Amino acid sequence: MAKRINAVSGPVSTDELGITLMHEHLIFGYPGWQYDSAAPAYDREATAEVCVQMINEARKFGLSTIVDATPNDGTRDPELYKMVAEKTGVHIICATGLYTEAEGAAAYFKTRAHFSGNRNGVVREIYETFMRDLTVGIGGSGVKAGVIKIGTGKGMIAPYEEMIMEAAVMAQKETGVPIITHTEAGTMGPQQAEFLLEQGADVKRLMIGHMCGNADLRYHLEVLQKGPFISFDRFGLNVVFPDTLRLGTVIGLVGLGFERQIMLSHDAICRWLGREFTLPEQAMPLVADWNLTHIFRNILPALKKAGITEAQINTMLVDNPRRLFAGE
């Protein structure tokens, strides 16, 4: 059954989402970039042009919707999102949420919890933050978030991250929006799913992300058997894990009948904020395909060659995102 959900240009029906990339970033800036006085200033207009160009390339392959998974402490810009959505005609759904303890801006809420001695009170404050973004809007933009994004670090879930996850479930219970996650280095997917579901998260509106950082089918099955969606959402980012193993794992899981729980994306970043990231020359080929068209140009043909059908691909790129947002 169709449901109206928050996109940056206003409510949209889940039946209108079409081909959806579930985890991308128009911009991203690690906390602290704002305080690098020698870094290039952020130019919204120029950034919009870069984003429009990249998204229009993906539109040629039928792209209809992008979920921008940037959390609050990754530097969201809802005004940028509105500009890009208007210029491209692509639905953009943005997030509320907080990043991992190691790579996010943990000090504020951690310090409040430490000095107040009232952990549950700070969980409530995080929940109130998410709820305002979801129901009132982000800042003065009028843009309402359409997903909640949370994350955990490598090999463990920090107490700070547990607070965020608890707040996310509280907000989901009131709003019915999906929770999507970041996992680090192919770890903690099963633990994330277990923790969130124990808190009462809706399994039909839960997507465990970056599962493609691990090629062990047992790791994937441990999550899938709990019922949530999983996302292979770093295609093209060979510098952290090879696409050959991502592909092999998707092929294996589809062969086992799990295509109704799998989604595909890139975690691509159209424009970094702050100083430009530089990689050693020998590493450049490992990110050459890290962009919004890689799945369409390279991954889908490889899946078809391995016997994955058009119907199964449509399930992963169209039906599953729709079902996540509809709660089906």
C-alpha positions as CSV (number, residue, x, y, z in Angstrom):
1,M,0.0,0.0,0.0
2,A,1.4,3.4,-1.0
3,K,2.5,5.8,1.7
4,R,3.4,9.5,1.7
5,I,7.0,10.0,2.9
6,N,9.2,13.1,3.3
7,A,11.4,14.1,0.4
8,V,13.2,17.4,0.3
9,S,10.7,18.9,-2.2
10,G,7.8,17.7,-0.1
11,P,5.8,14.5,0.5
12,V,6.0,11.8,-2.2
13,S,4.3,8.5,-2.6
14,T,6.3,5.4,-2.1
15,D,4.9,4.2,-5.5
16,E,6.8,7.1,-7.1
17,L,10.3,6.3,-5.8
18,G,11.3,4.1,-8.8
19,I,14.9,3.1,-9.1
20,T,16.5,4.1,-5.8
21,L,20.1,4.4,-4.5
22,M,19.7,3.9,-0.8
23,H,22.9,5.3,0.5
24,E,24.7,8.2,-1.2
25,H,26.0,11.7,-0.2
26,L,25.7,14.9,-2.1
27,I,28.2,16.5,0.3
28,F,30.1,15.3,3.3
29,G,32.4,17.0,5.7
30,Y,33.9,15.3,8.7
31,P,33.4,17.3,12.0
32,G,36.1,19.8,12.2
33,W,36.4,20.8,8.6
34,Q,34.5,24.0,9.5
35,Y,37.5,25.1,11.7
36,D,40.2,24.6,9.1
37,S,40.7,28.3,8.3
38,A,42.9,27.5,5.3
39,A,40.4,25.1,3.7
40,P,38.4,26.2,0.7
41,A,35.1,27.9,1.6
42,Y,31.9,26.1,0.8
43,D,30.2,27.4,-2.3
44,R,26.6,26.1,-2.5
45,E,25.9,27.2,-6.0
46,A,29.1,25.6,-7.4
47,T,28.5,22.5,-5.4
48,A,24.9,22.2,-6.7
49,E,26.2,22.3,-10.3
50,V,28.6,19.4,-9.5
51,C,25.8,17.4,-7.9
52,V,23.4,18.1,-10.8
53,Q,25.9,17.0,-13.3
54,M,26.6,13.7,-11.5
55,I,23.0,12.9,-10.8
56,N,22.0,13.7,-14.4
57,E,24.5,11.1,-15.6
58,A,22.8,8.5,-13.4
59,R,19.3,9.7,-14.6
60,K,20.3,8.4,-18.0
61,F,20.1,4.9,-16.5
62,G,16.7,5.5,-15.0
63,L,17.6,6.7,-11.5
64,S,14.6,8.2,-9.8
65,T,15.4,8.6,-6.1
66,I,18.5,9.1,-3.9
67,V,18.6,8.7,-0.2
68,D,21.2,11.1,1.1
69,A,22.5,9.3,4.2
70,T,24.5,12.3,5.7
71,P,23.9,12.5,9.4
72,N,23.6,15.8,11.3
73,D,27.3,15.8,12.2
74,G,28.4,15.0,8.6
75,T,27.3,18.5,7.5
76,R,23.9,18.3,5.8
77,D,22.7,21.1,3.6
78,P,18.9,20.9,3.0
79,E,19.0,24.1,0.9
80,L,21.4,22.4,-1.4
81,Y,19.3,19.3,-1.6
82,K,16.2,21.3,-2.6
83,M,18.2,23.1,-5.4
84,V,19.5,19.8,-6.8
85,A,16.1,18.1,-6.6
86,E,14.5,20.9,-8.5
87,K,17.2,21.0,-11.2
88,T,17.3,17.2,-11.7
89,G,13.7,16.1,-11.0
90,V,15.2,13.3,-8.8
91,H,13.6,12.7,-5.5
92,I,16.1,13.3,-2.7
93,I,15.3,12.0,0.8
94,C,17.6,13.3,3.5
95,A,18.4,12.0,7.0
96,T,18.5,12.9,10.6
97,G,20.9,11.1,12.8
98,L,24.3,11.0,14.3
99,Y,27.5,9.4,13.2
100,T,29.9,7.0,15.0
101,E,31.7,7.9,18.2
102,A,35.1,7.8,16.4
103,E,34.2,9.8,13.3
104,G,31.2,11.9,14.4
105,A,30.8,14.8,16.8
106,A,30.3,12.8,20.0
107,A,31.6,15.3,22.5
108,Y,28.4,17.3,23.0
109,F,25.9,14.6,24.0
110,K,28.6,12.5,25.7
111,T,29.6,15.4,27.9
112,R,26.0,16.2,28.7
113,A,25.4,12.6,29.8
114,H,28.7,12.5,31.8
115,F,28.1,15.7,33.8
116,S,24.3,15.3,34.2
117,G,24.6,11.7,35.3
118,N,21.3,11.3,33.5
119,R,22.0,9.0,30.5
120,N,18.3,8.4,29.8
121,G,17.6,12.2,29.8
122,V,20.3,12.7,27.1
123,V,18.8,9.8,25.1
124,R,15.6,11.8,25.3
125,E,17.4,14.9,24.0
126,I,18.8,13.0,21.0
127,Y,15.3,11.7,20.3
128,E,13.9,15.3,20.5
129,T,16.6,16.3,17.9
130,F,15.6,13.6,15.5
131,M,11.9,14.3,16.0
132,R,12.3,18.0,15.2
133,D,14.1,17.1,12.0
134,L,11.4,14.6,11.0
135,T,8.3,16.5,11.9
136,V,9.1,20.2,11.9
137,G,12.1,20.5,9.6
138,I,15.9,20.9,9.6
139,G,16.8,24.4,10.8
140,G,14.7,27.0,9.0
141,S,14.8,25.1,5.6
142,G,11.3,23.6,5.9
143,V,12.9,20.3,4.7
144,K,11.8,17.3,6.8
145,A,14.1,14.3,7.1
146,G,12.8,11.0,5.7
147,V,15.1,8.5,7.3
148,I,17.1,8.1,10.5
149,K,20.8,7.3,10.0
150,I,22.9,5.8,12.8
151,G,26.3,4.1,12.9
152,T,28.7,2.0,14.9
153,G,32.4,1.6,14.9
154,K,34.7,-1.3,14.1
155,G,34.3,-4.3,16.3
156,M,32.1,-2.8,19.0
157,I,29.1,-0.7,19.8
158,A,30.2,2.2,22.0
159,P,27.9,3.3,24.9
160,Y,27.5,6.7,23.0
161,E,26.3,4.8,19.9
162,E,23.8,2.8,22.0
163,M,22.3,6.1,23.1
164,I,21.8,7.2,19.5
165,M,20.3,3.8,18.6
166,E,17.8,4.0,21.4
167,A,16.8,7.5,20.4
168,A,16.4,6.4,16.8
169,V,14.1,3.6,17.7
170,M,12.0,6.0,19.9
171,A,11.7,8.3,17.0
172,Q,10.8,5.5,14.6
173,K,8.0,4.3,16.8
174,E,6.4,7.7,16.6
175,T,7.0,8.5,13.0
176,G,7.3,5.1,11.2
177,V,10.4,6.3,9.2
178,P,13.1,3.8,8.3
179,I,16.3,3.4,10.2
180,I,19.4,2.9,8.0
181,T,22.8,2.2,9.4
182,H,26.6,2.5,9.0
183,T,28.7,-0.5,9.9
184,E,32.5,-0.3,10.0
185,A,34.9,-2.7,8.3
186,G,32.5,-5.5,7.9
187,T,31.7,-5.8,11.6
188,M,28.7,-5.4,14.0
189,G,25.9,-6.0,11.5
190,P,24.3,-8.8,13.5
191,Q,24.9,-6.9,16.8
192,Q,23.3,-3.8,15.3
193,A,20.2,-5.7,14.2
194,E,19.9,-7.5,17.5
195,F,20.2,-4.3,19.5
196,L,17.8,-2.3,17.4
197,L,15.2,-5.0,17.3
198,E,15.4,-5.6,21.0
199,Q,14.7,-1.9,21.5
200,G,11.5,-2.4,19.4
201,A,12.6,-1.2,15.9
202,D,10.3,-2.2,13.1
203,V,12.1,-5.0,11.2
204,K,10.3,-4.0,8.0
205,R,11.8,-0.5,8.3
206,L,15.3,-1.4,9.2
207,M,18.3,-1.5,6.7
208,I,21.7,-2.6,8.0
209,G,24.3,-0.8,5.9
210,H,27.8,-1.4,4.5
211,M,27.3,-5.1,4.7
212,C,29.5,-5.4,1.7
213,G,32.6,-4.9,3.8
214,N,32.4,-8.6,4.6
215,A,32.3,-11.5,2.2
216,D,31.5,-14.2,4.8
217,L,28.0,-15.6,4.0
218,R,27.6,-16.6,7.6
219,Y,27.9,-12.9,8.6
220,H,25.2,-12.0,6.1
221,L,22.9,-14.9,7.0
222,E,23.1,-14.0,10.7
223,V,21.6,-10.6,9.9
224,L,19.2,-11.7,7.2
225,Q,17.7,-14.4,9.4
226,K,16.7,-11.7,11.9
227,G,14.5,-10.1,9.1
228,P,15.9,-6.7,8.2
229,F,17.0,-5.4,4.8
230,I,20.8,-5.3,4.2
231,S,22.6,-2.9,1.9
232,F,25.5,-3.5,-0.4
233,D,26.2,0.2,-0.7
234,R,29.9,0.7,-1.3
235,F,30.2,-0.5,-4.9
236,G,33.1,1.3,-6.5
237,L,35.0,1.8,-3.2
238,N,37.6,-0.8,-4.0
239,V,40.1,0.9,-1.8
240,V,38.4,-0.5,1.3
241,F,37.0,-3.8,-0.1
242,P,37.0,-5.2,-3.6
243,D,33.9,-5.2,-5.8
244,T,34.7,-8.8,-6.9
245,L,33.9,-9.9,-3.4
246,R,30.8,-7.7,-3.1
247,L,29.5,-9.1,-6.4
248,G,30.2,-12.7,-5.3
249,T,28.4,-12.2,-2.1
250,V,25.3,-10.7,-3.7
251,I,25.3,-13.5,-6.3
252,G,25.5,-16.1,-3.6
253,L,22.7,-14.5,-1.4
254,V,20.4,-14.0,-4.4
255,G,21.1,-17.7,-5.3
256,L,19.9,-18.5,-1.8
257,G,16.7,-16.6,-2.3
258,F,17.4,-13.4,-0.3
259,E,16.9,-10.8,-3.1
260,R,13.8,-9.4,-1.3
261,Q,16.1,-8.2,1.6
262,I,19.0,-6.7,-0.5
263,M,19.6,-3.2,-1.7
264,L,22.4,-1.7,-3.8
265,S,24.2,1.7,-3.7
266,H,27.6,3.3,-3.7
267,D,28.1,5.6,-0.6
268,A,29.5,8.0,-3.2
269,I,30.2,11.6,-2.2
270,C,29.6,14.2,-4.9
271,R,31.6,16.9,-3.1
272,W,33.9,16.7,-0.1
273,L,33.9,19.7,2.3
274,G,37.2,21.0,3.6
275,R,40.6,20.3,2.0
276,E,40.7,17.9,-0.9
277,F,41.4,14.3,0.0
278,T,44.5,12.9,-1.7
279,L,45.4,9.3,-2.3
280,P,48.7,7.8,-3.3
281,E,48.8,7.5,-7.1
282,Q,48.8,3.7,-7.0
283,A,45.5,3.8,-5.1
284,M,43.7,6.0,-7.6
285,P,42.4,3.1,-9.8
286,L,40.7,1.7,-6.7
287,V,38.3,4.6,-6.6
288,A,38.0,5.3,-10.3
289,D,34.5,3.8,-10.4
290,W,33.3,5.3,-7.1
291,N,30.4,7.4,-8.5
292,L,26.6,7.3,-9.0
293,T,26.7,5.4,-12.3
294,H,29.0,2.5,-11.5
295,I,26.2,0.1,-10.5
296,F,24.3,0.8,-13.7
297,R,27.4,0.7,-16.0
298,N,29.3,-2.2,-14.4
299,I,27.6,-4.0,-11.6
300,L,24.3,-4.8,-13.2
301,P,25.9,-6.3,-16.3
302,A,28.1,-8.4,-14.1
303,L,25.1,-9.6,-12.1
304,K,23.2,-10.5,-15.3
305,K,26.2,-12.4,-16.6
306,A,26.1,-14.4,-13.4
307,G,22.4,-15.3,-14.0
308,I,20.7,-12.7,-11.9
309,T,17.4,-11.8,-13.7
310,E,15.9,-8.4,-14.5
311,A,13.1,-9.2,-12.1
312,Q,15.6,-9.8,-9.3
313,I,17.5,-6.6,-10.1
314,N,14.2,-4.7,-10.1
315,T,13.4,-6.2,-6.7
316,M,16.7,-4.9,-5.3
317,L,16.6,-1.4,-6.9
318,V,12.9,-0.6,-6.9
319,D,10.7,-2.9,-4.8
320,N,12.9,-3.2,-1.7
321,P,13.4,0.6,-1.2
322,R,9.6,1.1,-1.7
323,R,8.8,-1.7,0.8
324,L,11.3,-0.2,3.3
325,F,9.6,3.2,3.2
326,A,6.1,1.7,3.1
327,G,6.8,-0.8,5.9
328,E,5.8,-3.8,3.9
